[in-house]
Amino acid sequence: MARVVGRLHVIAGCMSSGKTGELIRLLSRHSVIGDPIIVFKHSVDSRDGRVARSRLGTEWEARVVGSPQEIDPEGCRVVAIEEAQFFGPELVPVVRWLLEKRHTVYVTGLNQDFRGEPFEPMPTLMALADEVSLLTAICQKCHGVATRTQRIIEGRPAPWDSPLILVGGADYYEARCPDCHEVPGRP
């Protein structure tokens, strides 16, 4: 029986949990069998130019776009979208459209923002997914299981009222467990 809709696999977790590395591993399996693949990343993510790069150095060529509406599968069967939180809730209808067109779709992103709150569109995409990989990291403070992303500004935890989006890597963010995660000014 022919597939009627596509499949969605969401790879979520905190900073440094290996989301991009897992995406590249999964895409490599498709590459082995000759599936055409395209990876998209948002232009606000200025890190690493036109590649999706893991912290371990593995990388995959990516097309940089400014909005979800620019995501065009161009005949590729497999579509991957890096850092979904940069695309916002407008990504959800695009993913639904890709699934209706029978694509295999992979999406990575932070499931929580620096405050420890759900980070759209990830919770919605996780609810729509056929498969979810929820990854963890090692807490950079106590070495426990990290599930949160700690934003650091000038060596201190960022306050609640900081801007929601701040692009950066280890210079602005640390993986933290719930006990070590701090958000000064939390209501």
C-alpha positions as CSV (number, residue, x, y, z in Angstrom):
1,M,0.0,0.0,0.0
2,A,1.4,3.4,-0.9
3,R,2.1,5.9,1.8
4,V,-0.8,8.4,2.1
5,V,1.1,11.0,4.3
6,G,4.7,11.6,5.2
7,R,6.4,10.9,8.6
8,L,7.6,13.4,11.1
9,H,10.5,12.7,13.5
10,V,11.2,15.5,16.0
11,I,14.6,15.6,17.7
12,A,14.3,17.9,20.8
13,G,16.4,18.7,23.8
14,C,18.5,21.3,25.6
15,M,21.7,22.9,24.3
16,S,24.6,20.5,23.9
17,S,22.3,17.4,23.9
18,G,23.4,16.2,20.4
19,K,20.4,17.2,18.3
20,T,22.3,18.1,15.2
21,G,24.6,15.0,15.5
22,E,21.5,12.8,15.8
23,L,20.0,14.5,12.8
24,I,23.1,13.9,10.7
25,R,23.2,10.3,11.8
26,L,19.6,9.8,10.7
27,L,20.1,11.6,7.4
28,S,23.2,9.5,6.7
29,R,21.0,6.4,6.7
30,H,18.8,8.0,4.0
31,S,21.9,9.0,2.0
32,V,23.1,5.3,1.9
33,I,19.9,4.2,0.1
34,G,20.0,7.2,-2.2
35,D,17.1,9.3,-0.9
36,P,17.3,12.9,-2.0
37,I,17.8,15.1,1.1
38,I,17.6,18.8,1.8
39,V,18.3,20.6,5.1
40,F,17.0,24.0,6.0
41,K,18.2,26.4,8.7
42,H,16.9,29.9,9.5
43,S,19.0,33.0,8.5
44,V,18.9,34.3,12.1
45,D,21.2,31.3,13.0
46,S,24.4,32.9,11.7
47,R,26.5,30.1,13.2
48,D,28.4,27.9,10.7
49,G,27.1,29.6,7.5
50,R,25.5,27.2,5.1
51,V,26.0,24.0,7.1
52,A,24.3,22.3,10.0
53,R,27.2,21.4,12.2
54,S,27.3,19.3,15.4
55,R,29.5,20.0,18.3
56,L,31.5,16.9,17.3
57,G,32.3,18.5,13.9
58,T,30.0,16.4,11.7
59,E,28.2,18.6,9.2
60,W,25.6,18.6,6.4
61,E,25.1,21.3,3.8
62,A,22.0,23.4,4.5
63,R,19.9,25.9,2.7
64,V,19.5,29.2,4.6
65,V,16.0,30.7,4.6
66,G,14.4,33.7,6.2
67,S,10.9,32.2,6.9
68,P,9.1,28.9,6.9
69,Q,7.3,29.9,3.7
70,E,10.7,29.7,1.9
71,I,11.0,26.0,2.7
72,D,10.8,24.2,-0.7
73,P,11.6,20.5,-0.9
74,E,12.7,20.8,-4.6
75,G,12.0,17.2,-5.4
76,C,13.7,15.9,-2.2
77,R,12.0,13.0,-0.4
78,V,13.6,13.8,2.9
79,V,13.4,17.3,4.4
80,A,15.2,18.4,7.6
81,I,14.7,21.6,9.5
82,E,17.3,22.7,12.0
83,E,16.6,24.9,15.1
84,A,12.8,25.0,14.7
85,Q,12.5,27.6,17.5
86,F,13.9,30.2,15.2
87,F,11.0,29.7,12.7
88,G,8.3,30.2,15.3
89,P,4.7,28.9,15.1
90,E,4.5,29.6,11.4
91,L,6.6,26.5,10.8
92,V,3.7,24.2,11.8
93,P,1.5,24.6,8.7
94,V,4.6,24.2,6.5
95,V,5.5,20.9,8.2
96,R,1.8,19.8,7.8
97,W,2.0,20.6,4.1
98,L,5.3,18.6,3.7
99,L,3.6,15.7,5.4
100,E,0.6,15.9,3.1
101,K,3.0,15.8,0.2
102,R,4.4,12.5,1.6
103,H,7.9,13.8,2.7
104,T,9.9,12.3,5.5
105,V,10.5,15.3,7.7
106,Y,13.0,15.7,10.5
107,V,12.9,18.7,12.8
108,T,15.4,19.7,15.5
109,G,15.1,22.3,18.2
110,L,15.0,23.4,21.8
111,N,11.9,22.1,23.5
112,Q,12.3,24.7,26.3
113,D,13.5,28.3,26.1
114,F,16.1,29.7,28.5
115,R,13.4,30.3,31.1
116,G,12.5,26.6,31.1
117,E,9.2,27.3,29.3
118,P,7.8,25.4,26.3
119,F,9.5,26.9,23.1
120,E,7.1,27.0,20.2
121,P,6.8,25.5,17.7
122,M,8.5,22.5,19.3
123,P,5.7,21.3,21.7
124,T,3.2,21.4,18.8
125,L,5.5,19.6,16.5
126,M,6.3,17.0,19.1
127,A,2.6,16.4,19.5
128,L,2.2,15.9,15.7
129,A,5.3,13.7,15.4
130,D,5.3,10.0,14.6
131,E,8.6,9.7,16.5
132,V,10.2,12.0,19.1
133,S,13.8,11.7,20.3
134,L,14.1,13.7,23.5
135,L,17.8,14.1,24.2
136,T,19.6,15.2,27.3
137,A,23.1,16.6,28.1
138,I,25.4,16.7,31.1
139,C,24.8,19.6,33.5
140,Q,27.8,21.9,33.3
141,K,27.4,22.8,37.0
142,C,26.8,19.5,38.8
143,H,27.4,16.9,36.1
144,G,23.8,15.5,36.5
145,V,21.3,14.9,33.7
146,A,20.7,18.3,31.9
147,T,17.3,19.0,30.4
148,R,17.4,22.8,30.5
149,T,19.3,25.5,28.6
150,Q,20.9,28.1,30.9
151,R,21.5,31.5,29.3
152,I,24.5,33.3,30.7
153,I,25.1,37.0,30.3
154,E,28.3,38.5,31.6
155,G,29.0,35.4,33.6
156,R,25.6,35.3,35.4
157,P,22.2,33.6,34.7
158,A,20.1,35.8,32.3
159,P,17.0,37.4,34.0
160,W,13.5,36.4,33.1
161,D,12.8,39.5,31.1
162,S,15.8,39.0,28.7
163,P,14.9,38.7,25.0
164,L,13.6,35.3,24.0
165,I,15.9,34.8,21.1
166,L,19.7,35.3,21.4
167,V,21.8,33.3,18.9
168,G,24.9,31.9,20.3
169,G,26.7,28.8,21.5
170,A,28.8,28.0,24.5
171,D,29.5,31.7,24.9
172,Y,25.9,32.3,26.0
173,Y,24.5,29.0,26.9
174,E,25.1,26.0,29.2
175,A,23.3,22.7,29.7
176,R,21.8,22.5,33.2
177,C,19.8,20.1,35.2
178,P,16.5,21.4,36.8
179,D,18.2,21.9,40.2
180,C,21.0,24.0,38.7
181,H,18.9,26.0,36.2
182,E,18.5,29.6,37.4
183,V,16.2,32.3,36.1
184,P,16.4,35.5,38.2
185,G,13.1,37.4,38.3
186,R,10.9,34.4,37.5
187,P,7.3,35.4,38.2
